[in-house]
Amino acid sequence: MPFTSLLATVLLSVGAPAEFDLTCFYASRAAQSGLERAEHCARQDPDRLVIATAVMADLAFDEHGLAPLATAGGWRWVRKDSHSVPVLTYDNGADDFVEGLTRGRDAKGNITFYDRKLDPVLRTPYRWAEPFERGVTLVCLDCVPVPVAGGEHMTMVGKQWAGIGRDGRLVTPWLDSRGAAEEALGDRRR
């Protein structure tokens, strides 16, 4: 058997490395502004997103060692060691860190808050949570996104709203509207 045939047989039996089949958008160190589009920049393995070495080298990391990157699956924050977590899309980008936390979703679609190390620090049972403000946030049971008239943005609509603290405990009772929950939070958010 010729060597090339033997090599091909071995590669087929072991399995060739998975191709980087995802297109990414990211802030490039080399670009002056805007987002860089890169074909074949990542692949989704069963347990994590694998980002191509060349893209990792070009990511514009911030002062916390994080960079935003988008694939067809949405936005995520990426650390310099390539660990990443998927986060909500906010204003056409990765959800901002507010009070040191960003929001993502767990496998069930519930909100999880991550710190700047991309460790989960608060897993909630809620479909929606606002960013924390002065240590509290609004959460909603069974919220659904509803388009805002005349724009590309959405608002969350639900029948039960409450405030929670950074420990996940309720700081207000469940109320029938977002406005009532905001009022119940009162000075805590000012």
Phi and psi in degrees as GROMACS dihedral restraints (atoms count N, CA, C in turn):
[ dihedral_restraints ]
;  ai    aj    ak    al  type     phi  dphi    fc
    3     4     5     6     1   -62.6    20    10
    4     5     6     7     1   152.6    20    10
    6     7     8     9     1   -57.9    20    10
    7     8     9    10     1   -41.9    20    10
    9    10    11    12     1   -64.2    20    10
   10    11    12    13     1   -36.6    20    10
   12    13    14    15     1   -67.8    20    10
   13    14    15    16     1   -40.8    20    10
   15    16    17    18     1   -62.6    20    10
   16    17    18    19     1   -45.1    20    10
   18    19    20    21     1   -61.8    20    10
   19    20    21    22     1   -44.1    20    10
   21    22    23    24     1   -61.7    20    10
   22    23    24    25     1   -40.7    20    10
   24    25    26    27     1   -63.7    20    10
   25    26    27    28     1   -43.9    20    10
   27    28    29    30     1   -63.1    20    10
   28    29    30    31     1   -45.0    20    10
   30    31    32    33     1   -62.5    20    10
   31    32    33    34     1   -40.0    20    10
   33    34    35    36     1   -67.2    20    10
   34    35    36    37     1   -37.4    20    10
   36    37    38    39     1   -74.2    20    10
   37    38    39    40     1   -33.9    20    10
   39    40    41    42     1   -82.3    20    10
   40    41    42    43     1   -33.1    20    10
   42    43    44    45     1   100.2    20    10
   43    44    45    46     1   120.1    20    10
   45    46    47    48     1   -69.8    20    10
   46    47    48    49     1   153.9    20    10
   48    49    50    51     1   -59.2    20    10
   49    50    51    52     1   142.9    20    10
   51    52    53    54     1   -64.3    20    10
   52    53    54    55     1   142.5    20    10
   54    55    56    57     1   -75.2    20    10
   55    56    57    58     1   151.9    20    10
   57    58    59    60     1   -83.1    20    10
   58    59    60    61     1    98.1    20    10
   60    61    62    63     1  -101.4    20    10
   61    62    63    64     1     0.5    20    10
   63    64    65    66     1  -101.6    20    10
   64    65    66    67     1   144.4    20    10
   66    67    68    69     1   -92.9    20    10
   67    68    69    70     1   141.5    20    10
   69    70    71    72     1  -123.6    20    10
   70    71    72    73     1   156.3    20    10
   72    73    74    75     1  -123.4    20    10
   73    74    75    76     1   134.2    20    10
   75    76    77    78     1  -158.6    20    10
   76    77    78    79     1   161.9    20    10
   78    79    80    81     1   -80.4    20    10
   79    80    81    82     1   120.2    20    10
   81    82    83    84     1   -94.3    20    10
   82    83    84    85     1   141.2    20    10
   84    85    86    87     1   -64.7    20    10
   85    86    87    88     1   -33.1    20    10
   87    88    89    90     1   -79.5    20    10
   88    89    90    91     1   -29.3    20    10
   90    91    92    93     1   -80.1    20    10
   91    92    93    94     1   149.6    20    10
   93    94    95    96     1   -76.2    20    10
   94    95    96    97     1   -37.0    20    10
   96    97    98    99     1  -161.3    20    10
   97    98    99   100     1   171.4    20    10
   99   100   101   102     1    75.7    20    10
  100   101   102   103     1  -168.6    20    10
  102   103   104   105     1  -109.2    20    10
  103   104   105   106     1   142.8    20    10
  105   106   107   108     1   -89.5    20    10
  106   107   108   109     1   138.7    20    10
  108   109   110   111     1  -105.1    20    10
  109   110   111   112     1   127.9    20    10
  111   112   113   114     1  -129.7    20    10
  112   113   114   115     1   121.7    20    10
  114   115   116   117     1   -75.7    20    10
  115   116   117   118     1   152.4    20    10
  117   118   119   120     1    52.2    20    10
  118   119   120   121     1    45.5    20    10
  120   121   122   123     1   -97.7    20    10
  121   122   123   124     1   -17.4    20    10
  123   124   125   126     1  -156.9    20    10
  124   125   126   127     1   166.8    20    10
  126   127   128   129     1  -141.8    20    10
  127   128   129   130     1   151.0    20    10
  129   130   131   132     1   -97.5    20    10
  130   131   132   133     1   109.1    20    10
  132   133   134   135     1   -84.6    20    10
  133   134   135   136     1   167.8    20    10
  135   136   137   138     1   -55.7    20    10
  136   137   138   139     1   -34.2    20    10
  138   139   140   141     1  -112.1    20    10
  139   140   141   142     1    -4.1    20    10
  141   142   143   144     1  -168.4    20    10
  142   143   144   145     1   164.0    20    10
  144   145   146   147     1   -88.6    20    10
  145   146   147   148     1   128.0    20    10
  147   148   149   150     1  -103.6    20    10
  148   149   150   151     1   123.0    20    10
  150   151   152   153     1  -104.4    20    10
  151   152   153   154     1   135.0    20    10
  153   154   155   156     1   -57.5    20    10
  154   155   156   157     1   143.4    20    10
  156   157   158   159     1   -56.6    20    10
  157   158   159   160     1   -42.2    20    10
  159   160   161   162     1   -63.1    20    10
  160   161   162   163     1   -37.8    20    10
  162   163   164   165     1   -69.9    20    10
  163   164   165   166     1   -43.1    20    10
  165   166   167   168     1   -56.0    20    10
  166   167   168   169     1   -40.6    20    10
  168   169   170   171     1   -69.0    20    10
  169   170   171   172     1   -22.8    20    10
  171   172   173   174     1   -99.4    20    10
  172   173   174   175     1    -7.6    20    10
  174   175   176   177     1   -62.9    20    10
  175   176   177   178     1   138.4    20    10
  177   178   179   180     1   -89.8    20    10
  178   179   180   181     1    93.5    20    10
  180   181   182   183     1   -77.4    20    10
  181   182   183   184     1   143.6    20    10
  183   184   185   186     1   -85.2    20    10
  184   185   186   187     1  -174.3    20    10
  186   187   188   189     1   -65.4    20    10
  187   188   189   190     1   -13.2    20    10
  189   190   191   192     1   -98.2    20    10
  190   191   192   193     1     3.2    20    10
  192   193   194   195     1    78.0    20    10
  193   194   195   196     1    27.7    20    10
  195   196   197   198     1  -123.1    20    10
  196   197   198   199     1   150.0    20    10
  198   199   200   201     1  -140.2    20    10
  199   200   201   202     1   140.7    20    10
  201   202   203   204     1   -83.3    20    10
  202   203   204   205     1   144.8    20    10
  204   205   206   207     1  -148.0    20    10
  205   206   207   208     1   138.9    20    10
  207   208   209   210     1  -119.7    20    10
  208   209   210   211     1   140.1    20    10
  210   211   212   213     1  -125.1    20    10
  211   212   213   214     1  -175.8    20    10
  213   214   215   216     1   -59.5    20    10
  214   215   216   217     1   -22.7    20    10
  216   217   218   219     1   -80.2    20    10
  217   218   219   220     1    -5.5    20    10
  219   220   221   222     1   115.6    20    10
  220   221   222   223     1  -171.5    20    10
  222   223   224   225     1   -84.5    20    10
  223   224   225   226     1   153.9    20    10
  225   226   227   228     1  -150.2    20    10
  226   227   228   229     1   158.1    20    10
  228   229   230   231     1   -99.0    20    10
  229   230   231   232     1   138.9    20    10
  231   232   233   234     1  -121.8    20    10
  232   233   234   235     1   134.1    20    10
  234   235   236   237     1   -89.1    20    10
  235   236   237   238     1   167.0    20    10
  237   238   239   240     1   -64.2    20    10
  238   239   240   241     1   -22.9    20    10
  240   241   242   243     1   -87.0    20    10
  241   242   243   244     1     8.3    20    10
  243   244   245   246     1    80.2    20    10
  244   245   246   247     1    -2.5    20    10
  246   247   248   249     1   -64.7    20    10
  247   248   249   250     1   138.9    20    10
  249   250   251   252     1  -144.5    20    10
  250   251   252   253     1   159.6    20    10
  252   253   254   255     1  -132.9    20    10
  253   254   255   256     1   140.2    20    10
  255   256   257   258     1   -73.1    20    10
  256   257   258   259     1   139.2    20    10
  258   259   260   261     1  -130.3    20    10
  259   260   261   262     1   170.3    20    10
  261   262   263   264     1   -65.8    20    10
  262   263   264   265     1   151.9    20    10
  264   265   266   267     1   -86.6    20    10
  265   266   267   268     1   127.0    20    10
  267   268   269   270     1  -133.4    20    10
  268   269   270   271     1   123.5    20    10
  270   271   272   273     1    51.9    20    10
  271   272   273   274     1    46.8    20    10
  273   274   275   276     1    64.8    20    10
  274   275   276   277     1    26.6    20    10
  276   277   278   279     1  -153.4    20    10
  277   278   279   280     1  -173.5    20    10
  279   280   281   282     1   -68.7    20    10
  280   281   282   283     1   141.9    20    10
  282   283   284   285     1   -51.8    20    10
  283   284   285   286     1   130.7    20    10
  285   286   287   288     1   -68.1    20    10
  286   287   288   289     1   156.9    20    10
  288   289   290   291     1   -84.8    20    10
  289   290   291   292     1   122.7    20    10
  291   292   293   294     1  -122.9    20    10
  292   293   294   295     1   127.4    20    10
  294   295   296   297     1    53.0    20    10
  295   296   297   298     1    35.3    20    10
  297   298   299   300     1    80.3    20    10
  298   299   300   301     1     7.1    20    10
  300   301   302   303     1  -127.1    20    10
  301   302   303   304     1   146.1    20    10
  303   304   305   306     1  -123.8    20    10
  304   305   306   307     1   160.2    20    10
  306   307   308   309     1  -108.7    20    10
  307   308   309   310     1   138.1    20    10
  309   310   311   312     1  -136.5    20    10
  310   311   312   313     1  -174.1    20    10
  312   313   314   315     1  -123.3    20    10
  313   314   315   316     1   145.2    20    10
  315   316   317   318     1   -84.7    20    10
  316   317   318   319     1  -176.6    20    10
  318   319   320   321     1   -61.9    20    10
  319   320   321   322     1   -24.5    20    10
  321   322   323   324     1   -89.5    20    10
  322   323   324   325     1    -4.2    20    10
  324   325   326   327     1    92.3    20    10
  325   326   327   328     1     6.6    20    10
  327   328   329   330     1   -86.9    20    10
  328   329   330   331     1   153.9    20    10
  330   331   332   333     1   -73.0    20    10
  331   332   333   334     1   134.0    20    10
  333   334   335   336     1  -124.1    20    10
  334   335   336   337     1   135.9    20    10
  336   337   338   339     1   -98.0    20    10
  337   338   339   340     1   134.2    20    10
  339   340   341   342     1  -116.5    20    10
  340   341   342   343     1   145.4    20    10
  342   343   344   345     1   -88.0    20    10
  343   344   345   346     1  -175.8    20    10
  345   346   347   348     1   -73.0    20    10
  346   347   348   349     1    -8.9    20    10
  348   349   350   351     1   -88.3    20    10
  349   350   351   352     1    -2.0    20    10
  351   352   353   354     1    67.8    20    10
  352   353   354   355     1    28.0    20    10
  354   355   356   357     1   -90.5    20    10
  355   356   357   358     1   139.5    20    10
  357   358   359   360     1   -70.6    20    10
  358   359   360   361     1   125.4    20    10
  360   361   362   363     1  -112.2    20    10
  361   362   363   364     1   -17.9    20    10
  363   364   365   366     1  -151.8    20    10
  364   365   366   367     1   112.1    20    10
  366   367   368   369     1   -98.9    20    10
  367   368   369   370     1   123.1    20    10
  369   370   371   372     1  -107.8    20    10
  370   371   372   373     1   160.9    20    10
  372   373   374   375     1   -91.6    20    10
  373   374   375   376     1    13.9    20    10
  375   376   377   378     1  -103.7    20    10
  376   377   378   379     1   144.8    20    10
  378   379   380   381     1   -74.9    20    10
  379   380   381   382     1   -20.4    20    10
  381   382   383   384     1  -146.0    20    10
  382   383   384   385     1   143.6    20    10
  384   385   386   387     1  -149.8    20    10
  385   386   387   388     1   137.4    20    10
  387   388   389   390     1   -74.6    20    10
  388   389   390   391     1   166.3    20    10
  390   391   392   393     1   -63.7    20    10
  391   392   393   394     1   152.5    20    10
  393   394   395   396     1   -67.7    20    10
  394   395   396   397     1   143.6    20    10
  396   397   398   399     1  -139.4    20    10
  397   398   399   400     1   114.4    20    10
  399   400   401   402     1    56.5    20    10
  400   401   402   403     1    37.8    20    10
  402   403   404   405     1    84.5    20    10
  403   404   405   406     1     3.7    20    10
  405   406   407   408     1  -133.1    20    10
  406   407   408   409     1   159.2    20    10
  408   409   410   411     1  -147.2    20    10
  409   410   411   412     1   158.3    20    10
  411   412   413   414     1   -89.8    20    10
  412   413   414   415     1   138.7    20    10
  414   415   416   417     1  -126.8    20    10
  415   416   417   418     1   160.7    20    10
  417   418   419   420     1  -138.7    20    10
  418   419   420   421     1   139.0    20    10
  420   421   422   423     1   -89.3    20    10
  421   422   423   424     1   132.0    20    10
  423   424   425   426     1    52.3    20    10
  424   425   426   427     1    39.9    20    10
  426   427   428   429     1   -71.2    20    10
  427   428   429   430     1   152.6    20    10
  429   430   431   432     1  -131.5    20    10
  430   431   432   433     1   145.6    20    10
  432   433   434   435     1   -77.2    20    10
  433   434   435   436     1   135.9    20    10
  435   436   437   438     1  -126.8    20    10
  436   437   438   439     1   128.4    20    10
  438   439   440   441     1   -61.2    20    10
  439   440   441   442     1   140.8    20    10
  441   442   443   444     1   -81.9    20    10
  442   443   444   445     1   133.4    20    10
  444   445   446   447     1   -53.9    20    10
  445   446   447   448     1   131.0    20    10
  447   448   449   450     1    74.9    20    10
  448   449   450   451     1    14.3    20    10
  450   451   452   453     1  -146.3    20    10
  451   452   453   454     1   178.0    20    10
  453   454   455   456     1   -93.0    20    10
  454   455   456   457     1    -4.2    20    10
  456   457   458   459     1   -86.5    20    10
  457   458   459   460     1   164.1    20    10
  459   460   461   462     1  -124.2    20    10
  460   461   462   463     1   155.7    20    10
  462   463   464   465     1  -123.0    20    10
  463   464   465   466     1   151.6    20    10
  465   466   467   468     1   -93.8    20    10
  466   467   468   469     1   131.6    20    10
  468   469   470   471     1  -122.7    20    10
  469   470   471   472     1   132.0    20    10
  471   472   473   474     1  -158.5    20    10
  472   473   474   475     1   166.2    20    10
  474   475   476   477     1   -95.2    20    10
  475   476   477   478     1   -17.8    20    10
  477   478   479   480     1  -128.4    20    10
  478   479   480   481     1   119.1    20    10
  480   481   482   483     1  -126.1    20    10
  481   482   483   484     1   148.2    20    10
  483   484   485   486     1  -153.8    20    10
  484   485   486   487     1   169.4    20    10
  486   487   488   489     1  -106.8    20    10
  487   488   489   490     1   142.8    20    10
  489   490   491   492     1  -128.7    20    10
  490   491   492   493     1   158.0    20    10
  492   493   494   495     1   -93.6    20    10
  493   494   495   496     1   179.6    20    10
  495   496   497   498     1   -65.5    20    10
  496   497   498   499     1   -15.2    20    10
  498   499   500   501     1   -88.2    20    10
  499   500   501   502     1    -2.4    20    10
  501   502   503   504     1    88.5    20    10
  502   503   504   505     1    -4.2    20    10
  504   505   506   507     1   -81.7    20    10
  505   506   507   508     1   146.0    20    10
  507   508   509   510     1   -63.5    20    10
  508   509   510   511     1   135.2    20    10
  510   511   512   513     1  -113.2    20    10
  511   512   513   514     1    -4.6    20    10
  513   514   515   516     1  -137.0    20    10
  514   515   516   517     1   161.7    20    10
  516   517   518   519     1   -73.9    20    10
  517   518   519   520     1   167.7    20    10
  519   520   521   522     1   -70.9    20    10
  520   521   522   523     1   132.3    20    10
  522   523   524   525     1  -125.8    20    10
  523   524   525   526     1   162.3    20    10
  525   526   527   528     1   -81.8    20    10
  526   527   528   529     1    -3.3    20    10
  528   529   530   531     1  -151.5    20    10
  529   530   531   532     1   158.4    20    10
  531   532   533   534     1   -61.5    20    10
  532   533   534   535     1   -43.8    20    10
  534   535   536   537     1   -59.1    20    10
  535   536   537   538     1   -42.3    20    10
  537   538   539   540     1   -65.0    20    10
  538   539   540   541     1   -38.5    20    10
  540   541   542   543     1   -68.4    20    10
  541   542   543   544     1   -40.3    20    10
  543   544   545   546     1   -61.6    20    10
  544   545   546   547     1   -41.7    20    10
  546   547   548   549     1   -65.1    20    10
  547   548   549   550     1   -39.2    20    10
  549   550   551   552     1   -64.7    20    10
  550   551   552   553     1   -31.8    20    10
  552   553   554   555     1   -70.7    20    10
  553   554   555   556     1   -29.7    20    10
  555   556   557   558     1    44.6    20    10
  556   557   558   559     1  -125.6    20    10
  558   559   560   561     1   -67.6    20    10
  559   560   561   562     1   -15.0    20    10
  561   562   563   564     1   -60.8    20    10
  562   563   564   565     1   -27.7    20    10
  564   565   566   567     1  -103.8    20    10
  565   566   567   568     1     5.4    20    10
